[in-house]
Amino acid sequence: MANNKPTARKRRLARALKGNRAVPAWVVARTSGRIRTNPKRRNWRRDRLKV
């Protein structure tokens, strides 16, 4: 991530980066496969963030 952007925006981007991952295997196991996908998952090319 480049340095020439405000810190607040950088923090929001970092949070979005961390949230953009699959559901852990233990969650799928614990819920007996009812929860498999993350509804907040997004692709960096398709979906623009409003941060």
N, C-alpha and C positions, 0 to 999 in steps of 0.2 A: 504494500500500500504506500503510495507516494506521501511525502511529508508536507507538501504545500496545500493543505486543507485544514479547516478549523478542527480543533480537538473534539468538540462536541459532535460534529458530523462523523469524525473518525470512530468515535465510540459507538455511535449508532450503527455504522457500517460493520464494525467488529461484532456487535451483538447479533446483527442479521446473519453474519458469516457463521457464527457459532450455532445459531438456531436452524441453519439450513443443513440438516443431517437426517439420516434415517432413524426410525424408531429402534431402540436397542433390542437385541435378541431376547433379553430377559423380560422385557415388557410384553413381547409377543407371546412368550411362554407363560407368563403369569396370567394373561388375559385369555388364554386358550385360543389364540389366533384371531380374536375378535378385533383387536387393534393391530393392524399391520403397517399402515401408511401414516405419514406425518402430514396433516392437512396444511401446514405452513411451509411445506417444501416448495422451493422455487428454483427456476433456472436463471442464471445470470444474464443470458442473452435474450431470453423471451420477456421476462418480467423486470420492469424498472422499479427500483426502490424509491419511495418518496421520503428521502432523508435530507 
